[in-house]
Amino acid sequence: SYTLLDFSPRMLELSRQRLSRFSNTSFTEANFRSRDWSTNLSGRFTAILAMQSVHEIRHKRHVPGLYRGFAELLVPAGVLAVCDGKPRDPSVLSHVNLYMTREEQLAAFASAGFRDARV
């Protein structure tokens, strides 16, 4: 089965249209910025892919908590893959607040309990 989560109703609708032929696909509207973002998800997951979404939490200081939420949703030995940007110019505060450096990512994974993290 495949569960798609997005904060945008329009993106979920586009996904529903594209994936309509797959019967075991579910769609959940939620926002990582909300403390209860995972409430409507059922069960545990063997893998979570966060694709260009972690920066939507709007400040990297919140990311370790998000990663803890991911860890709680994964089965033992589950896999988390995070694909997101990194700051291009460290002097631009907005990018520095949104995107994490390699070291910050590794620290966030470790604080969430991930032991074999790679960036």
Secondary structure, 3 states (H helix, E strand, C coil): CEEEEECCHHHHHHHHHHCCCCCCEEEEECCCCCCCCCCCCCCCEEEEEEECCHHHHCCHHHHHHHHHHHHHHEEEEEEEEEECCCCCCCCCHHHHHHCCCHHHHHHHHHHCCCCCCCC
